[in-house]
Every structure is written in structure tokens, then in C-alpha cells.
Amino acid sequence: MAPGELLWLMVEMELRSFSGPDSDKTGIAMADIQCLLDKEGASELVIDVIVNTKNDRIFSEGILLGIALLEGGNTQTQYSFYQQLHEQKKSEKFFKVLYDRMKAAQKEIRSTVTVNTIDLGGKKRDDDNELMTSGPRMRVRDSSLHLKEGMKGQLTEASSATSKAYCVYRREMDPEIDIMGPGPDAGSAEDKSAEEITMSPAIAIMQPILRFLQLLCENHNRELQNFLRNQNNKTNYNLVCETLQFLDCICGSTTGGLGLLGLYINEKNVALVNQTLESLTEYCQGPCHENQTCIATHESNGIDIIIALILNDINPLGKYRMDLVLQLKNNASKLLLAIMESRHDSENAERILFNMRPRELVEVMKNAYNQGLECDHGDDEGGDDGVSPKDVGHNIYILAHQLARHNKLLQQMLKPGSDPEEGDEALKYYANHTAQIEIVRHDRTMEQIVFPVPNICEYLTRESKCRVFNTTERDEQGSKVNDFFQQAEDLYNEMKWQRKIRNNPALFWFSRHISLWGSISFNLAVFINLAVALFYPFGDDGDEGTLSPLFSVLLWIAVAVCTSMLFFFSKPVGIRPFLVSVMLRSIYTIGLGPTLILLGAANLCNKIVFLVSFVGNRGTFTRGYRAVILDVAFLYHVAYVLVCMLGLFVHEFFYSFLLFDLVYREETLLNVIKSVTRNGRSIVLTAVLALILVYLFSIIGFLFLKDDFTMEVDRLKNRTPITGSSEIPTMTLTSMMGTCEKENCSPTIPASNSGEEDYEDGIERACDTLLMCIVTVLNQGLRNGGGVGDVLRRPSKDEPLFAARVVYDLLFFFIVIIIVLNLIFGVIIDTFADLRSEKQKKEEILKTTCFICGLERDKFDNKTVSFEEHIKSEHSMWHYLYFIVLVKVKDPTEYTGPESYVAQMIVEKNLDWFPRMRAMSLVSNEGDSEQNEIRNLQEKLESTMNLVKQLSGQLAELKEQMTEQRKNKQRLGFLGSNTAHVNHHMPPH
């Protein structure tokens, strides 16, 4: 017993490491523990124990250790098992042991099926009469022990040990086992243990064996999936078929009663049936087409049993443990989906439809939906074990959707409103919560996936959808998929945040009406600025509150009417008249100043509510401080709040900045701003070139044309020169001109000691320093249409520098005004034109091009699928987002084959699974046209072959005729020559 004790110790260590209050922490290290044990030879030990042991207890513990090593689909441990079995040639003995165990279990089930039926019949009678007896159980236990009477002691020990280890393991791995209590007829824990003992150890060991085989194929391990079917040995053991036959046997189909599944499936063996279905599902997913075909074409009643599990009620179990029945139907529907997964033919689907009754299938999903509604109201079923009736019905709906491709009747019945006698709420619900996409596999083949939409996707806001649809950019290949994929993570985080704020009704209400708060803020800003522009400074008119009684009454009536409009018209339409009427009423009641304070306070409060709604919708602070700082929209709204505070507490003129909100709200005005900022570098460099030219012209003017830089100035009449005394009056232009005439002074008057500026006849010199020249040329030259020459002194033609002055003015006009400034204007205008054309092109693309594949509308002309149907059902951008979310929220061990493929592509950030310039509907149409062309060519070829045959026959006949004629000619020629020869030798008469 030393090996058994060692194995038991290792299993206990594994179970303790995978359970307990620190399961989250140990869960991270579970794979490391598995790999460490595998490295130390645990997988080899499991195989050796399974192959060599004759002790049932050690065998069961070896299976449990193998399960612990493979839990979670550890690929390294799987590879180690495969290497041990395949490369070291241990597979034949290993699979023979498992094969014999399956055969023994089937034999045991067949030998006790009648007893189990009697037991269930007695149990049903006991339920009806509300009597609890233990006689049938004792008889079953006695009969099972009688079959193994020679090994009574060993079986008792092995059965108790196996039950203990398996119950502990399953309780940790599958918590629902804890709540699978006995039926109404069980009165104590002793009765429950008695029921467990009624299952023979030969049958009970099948559940861990099937779990072990399932984990060998976990995560769609193609090598081991095929290895279970064919080992390429002298003797192959097809465990896939054996598992199907075991399901066939345990469900009682050997008696031919598919409609009496309730007599064979009971609370004692339902977990084993579920495990069998899960193992068969894992054999097929990936997909493994060979195993799919093996199961679908097997001569047993396996497929019929699976269909019967979905369609039948499975009573009496369904009367008191509906949760177990739902779990059975759920696993059976998943198995049928796995059998049809990723197949491009209809063989398996037709095999399933052969005995499938479409109306019953639809009724089952409707009943599951109704049960789900009852559970939602009563919360008394289906919630304990995590299997919701609606989820089961949804899986059956997806199964029916897949089968409907090959059955027109089922396809018609799945359409809401097809059955006038029954309500179609269930079909509408499932249709609205089901999506389909098309993906591209590694071999470039396309595949359609139908999947349930995760519940979290309901929290995606309409504003986010519009923002993503309108702002997603195209890449260099003209595809939007790259930018859309990069936004998927943010959208998923937003969904999670939205689900959280639903628990806060007040925050959710504010966030839901964010567009309303934005409209109110903009309208308030406009009305506040109108009041400031029309009536500032306040209180000068003195007409507040001086309305005539008639006008006052009309104004009150207008307020009442506009208030009622808020409840009958849409929000933007009703808000504006209401604000105008209230503002006018308050102006003529309390005055302009108080009204403006009230409007400013209302705008500030409303903008704070908007900011809270914005943060609530976006979950800004949940993304980290760096994301908050880089969030331009959030910073803009914070600045808006600050401006409202400045306008309310500092000065009313700050409200004018709020009008820039129109630029933020309108894309056209944003394009106006972008026309300057988009090519800002080109504009800045051109402006630098203009400054360089101005600097050069300033230097030339300072060196050669200093006296020409004179400017007329208009001084303020009450201005006094800067002197030590304020009593000296300012010299006027008239007195200055008179003094000049009397003293015959020069036009330029030097600066006086009193600090007065140089002036004569209102003219100042503007180029005494290089800095003054630069300022003058820059200020006057760029603002005048003819350049700096328009403001300089007009020289006489007799002056020696007249020609130089003409060249100077013309060069400045042509180089700076015509060329450089027009370059800047041209860049801005061209950028604005490009932005406008891009906007039009973008709108055109959004209307006429598929967001996912990039195919244009004209590609779907005269096709079976229209462009609208294509972007709504086949390549809906939101369905792809929902599928990405599904991959994120789903347990990786529950992935189907396509889901595993897409999940790996998402981890690698590989977008090749998105269809580019391809659609299955177009491929099928092209295939149909190709088939028609091939068929026409075949017909033409057949007609040509027939014509060739006719011609060949005619040629053969002509050949025969020519040959016959040639022979006749030869014969006649031969006879003629012989006659002539004879006549030539005849003597003359």
C-alpha cells in the first residue's frame, strides 16, 4: 500500500493547493505547481499507475492526480502526457485499461438497468404518496454487492476512498456539487450517502475517467483529440466512440426507449451524464473534424440520445430538480453545436435534423424563456447553480439558428410572428441578444460565428456609439479596423463603469441626460451674452418693472405656455422658449443685474451637473491621473466651469468666452480652426520668412532711406508733455506750425530738455533706430495693401534716390505682400478646402462603405444580400465589439474553437481575423455563378462530345466505305490485268 499512500498524499497536497480562502492567490500559481510536479515525473507516474495497478483505490487516486495536473488545460502537462504515450509507446496498454473500464461500466449498467428502473418507479410512487422508504435502495445496494461478492472487502475500501477523494475534489472544482442535495424523499445525510453507494464503483469511476479525458483535450489540443480516436498501434482503441456508447448505455437506449429518459437519468447519475456530454464536447471543439464525423456517423443511438435530452422533459427528475435538467439540456445543446462547429458541409447538420422535430425545438426554447421569467419574478429556480433557464434557451436558440441554414421550415419558425397562436416574446428576446460575425481563419477561409451577446454590452451608451462611428480614422490601407480595435478596450472599460453607476440611481439619471445638460448650458450662455450686449451697463435706463398691466399678463401667460411646452416637445425645442420667457419675466420683475446673477448661477450649476454626468459616463477618474490630464474633453469642461465662476463672481464680460462653446459643438467651425492649426508648421515657417524679409527691408531703409520714414500722428488734445511741472500746456499743431514759419525752422525739431517728443506739423520720424525701422516696416508694411511704400514720404523725381525708392517699394510689394502673405493665405484656404473635402468624403464613406470589410455599396447590387442587410447583420461593427467583449468575459476553458482562435489573435494584436474586402454572401454568390458557368460549360462539353461521337461514327463509316471501294477497285484491277495477260499470249487465229 505504499504507492497508494504516496499517491493519496500527492492528491491531498494538490487539492489543498487549489482550495481554501487563498484560492485567488494560489490560482495564479496553480499552473506553476502543475508544471513543477510534471517536471518531477508526476505525469509519468500517473500513466504507470493507470497501466500497471490492479487496485481500484490506487487507480482512482491516479486518475484524480492526473485531473489535478491537467486542471485548467495546462498545455505543458498535456504535452508531457502525449510525449509519454506517443513517443515512448505506452499508448496501447494505457488506452486498453481505459477502454476496458468503459466496457466494464457499460456491462455493469446493462446488468442493473432493470433494477434502476424499478428503483425509480418505486421512488416516483413514494413521491406521489409522500412516503419515504429505504427498501429499494437497500435492494440495489445488495444487488450491486452481490455481483462483486468475491471482492467485497476490497470494493468496500476502494468505494469509500474513491467517494471521499472524488467528493472533496469535485466540491472544490465544481461548487455546484455542494448544493446538489437529494430530492424531496431524502431525509438526512445518511440517506444521501446511501444513494451515492448505490452506484457501483465500476460506474462511479467513469466520472473521473471522463473528466481526465476531457482535460487531456482541454483548450482544443488537436494531437490528443486525434490520439483518443486513433493511436496508430496494432490495436487501436477509439475512446471517442466508446464515450458515445457509454452515453448511449447510461441513458437506457439499449431498451429502445428514447422517450423514457427519466427512467434512466436520475439524481444519482445525472452528474455522470453531464460529464459524458462535456467530454464529448471537448473531443469535438477546435474543431476536430474527424471526431465530429466519428460521433455523427456512429451506428449507436448517440445523436438521437443527445437530441432527446434537449427535446424531452426528463421526468420525474424535472419535477423536483429542474436545475439538473436545465444543465443537461445546456450541455446537450453545446455538444450538438460542437459537432457542427466550423464545418463547411451540411452532413452533420442533416444527420442531426434527420430525427429533429423543429416545432418541438422551438417549443423547448420558448418554455425555457418562460421559466426564466418565472425565475426572475420568484428567484426560486436556476439561480443556485449558475445555469439560468434563459441561458439554456439561448443556447438552444443558437443551435436552432445554425440548423436553420439547412432547414427552411425551422428557419421560418424562428422568425418572430411566425406562430400566431403563441407569443413571440421569446424569439424577439433571443434575436435581440444574438449576434453573428464573419472571421478569417489561418488558411484564409471564412467562417460565420453566431454567439450570445454578453449582458455587459447593454451598458454601452448611444453617445459612445456615435462618437466611435463618426471619429474612427482610416489607416493607410483604407481600413477602420485598426483604430476601432484600439478603442475596444476603452469601450469595454466604459461598459464596466456604466454597469457600476446603474447601482447609483441619481448618478445614472444625471449621466443619462448628459445631452440635455449640454444644450441648456449653451442656451444659457447665449442668453446671458445677449443680456450683457443689449443692456450693459445695467440700471441706466431705469425702466425695470415699468410694464403695462396687459403686457405683464401676456408675459406671465407666455411663461406658462413655454413651461408646458417642456412636457410636449423635444428637449432642445422646448428649452429655448422657456429660457427666453423666464429671462424676460425676471428682467422686468427683479431687474437686469439680479436676473444676470440668477442666470449665471443657473449656468454654473448646470455645467457642474454636466461635468458630473460626463465623468459618470466616461469613468474618467477610474483610468488614472495621467489619463485625466491627457483627456482634452474633460479639461475643456473644467475650464468652462472656471469661466462661469469668473463671470459670476468677477465680471460679466467673462461670459463672452462661453460663446466659444459653439466652436466645440460644431464640426464646421472646428474645421475653420483646424485650417490654421493643421498646417501650423508651414504657416509658422512662412511667417518666419516674412519676418526675415521685413528685417532685411528694415536694414536697407535704415541705411539709405532713413529720412523717408516719416509718419503723420494725431495727438490727444488734452495730453501734456512729460515735464517737471504740469502747468505747461500742450503745444497744438497750429501753434507748432506758426512757430515754424516765424523762425524758419527745419521740419525735424530736436528733442528738448523738457522730454517732449519730436514733432512738427503732426509728423514724426520713424526710423532713427533700427528697432524703430523694424517696427514701422512690420506694422505699416504688412497692414497696407501696397506695402510700406504707402506710408513713406513721397519723393520727388529729381531726388537722387528716387529710382532706389521705386525699386524698394516694388520689391517689398511683390515679395512680401503678393508672394509671402498670399502663401500664408493659400495654405489656410487649401487646408480648409481639404478639410471640407475630407468631411464630405468621410460622410460618403460612412454611407456607402462597410465599416469592417471596406466593400462599397455597389458590390451588393443585384445580390441576394443588400448592403443594408450586410452592415446590419453580417458585418455589424458592434457585433465585432460584442464578440471581443465575449472573449474577455468568458472562461477560457469554455471557449469554442473560433473563440480560442480569436482570443489568441487579440492577445497577439493581430487583426488578420477581420475580413478585408471579403464577405461570405458575395463568395457564395460568386460560387453559385461559377457553378452555373461550370454547369453551362459541362452541357456544352457534353453536346460537343456527342457531336464528336457522331462525327467519329460518320468518319468510321466513310472509312469503311472507302476501304470497301478500294478493295473493289483493286479486285477489278487485278481481274482486268489477268484478262489482258491471257489475251496477250493467245495465238492468232
Helices and strands as residue ranges (DSSP letters): H 2-18, H 23-39, H 42-52, H 56-70, H 75-82, I 83-87, H 91-129, H 135-147, G 149-151, H 152-173, H 176-179, H 189-198, H 201-204, H 206-216, H 222-229, H 239-250, G 253-255, G 258-263, H 270-284, H 289-296, H 302-311, H 317-320, H 322-339, H 347-354, H 358-378, H 389-403, G 404-406, H 408-413, H 425-432, E 434-440, E 446-452, G 455-459, H 462-471, H 481-501, H 505-512, H 514-535, H 549-568, H 571-590, H 592-618, G 620-623, H 625-630, H 632-649, G 652-660, H 661-665, H 667-677, H 680-704, G 706-708, E 710-712, H 733-743, E 763-765, H 770-776, I 777-781, H 782-783, G 788-790, H 802-811, I 812-821, H 822-848, G 857-860, H 867-869, I 870-874, H 877-889, G 892-894, H 897-907, H 920-984
